[in-house]
């Protein structure tokens, strides 16, 4: 006879929301998690912003025209959508639901504004804030990308400062120190291991 109740023996998959300032390294951390080869699903965000040279449609983002994106938004196809830095971003609802129904832990990469929306829709999700060690380090990474004009750079730095004020909304804060990406990835893995032992267990619903 099992000693534990059924809900503890067959736990629901986790919904993990990874957020943080632009340039903090969210994509790099997710790439590191992919390399671990765990049964995770990484949600691909839809966007109207132009595709960068190193990006693949359907892998890094789904790239849509503004008209196509708004049509999807009007049909309620996004779990969350927001207008950020002049472009629309949205989390496809079907991706999340399908993966959870298959028993996969699901990662959503999203800005802090979007994380707040998902918090209201799915408070049982695991919310992780990825931070740089210092604001100066974050600015250095943004400049290293060479994808922003100076006016956009200043706006992103100001936004990062405002986003730090939203830390109490998150369950965990993980620092992505320069040169220690593997440590950030390992820390998130440890968080998920701890969450799987949580009492009572989280039940992901969207």
URRAVEN-V8916 format. One record per backbone hydrogen bond with DSSP energy under -1.0 kcal/mol. CO is the residue of the C=O (numbers start at 1). NH is the residue of the N-H. Records with the same first field share a line. If there is no record, write none. Layout:
CO=NH + NH
//
This chain:
5=8 + 9
6=10
14=106
15=126
16=108
17=128
18=110
19=130
21=24
25=29
26=30
27=31
28=32
29=33
30=34
31=35
34=37
38=40
39=105
41=107
45=62
46=90
47=64
52=55
56=59 + 60 + 61
61=58
62=47
65=69
66=70
67=71
68=72
69=73
70=74
71=75
72=77
73=76
77=93
80=91
82=89
84=87
87=84
88=48
89=82
90=46
91=79
92=96
93=97
94=98
95=99
96=100
97=101
99=104
100=103
105=41
106=16
107=43
108=18
111=115
112=116
113=117
114=118
115=119
116=120
117=121
118=122
122=125
126=17
127=171 + 172
128=19
129=174
131=176
134=138
135=139
136=140
137=141
138=142
139=143
140=144
141=145
149=153
150=154
151=155
152=156
153=157
154=158
155=159
156=160
157=161
158=162
159=163
160=164
163=166
164=167
166=169
167=170
172=129
174=131
175=177
177=180
180=184
181=185
182=186
183=187
184=188
185=189
186=190
187=191
188=192
189=193
190=194
191=195
192=196
194=197
195=198
//
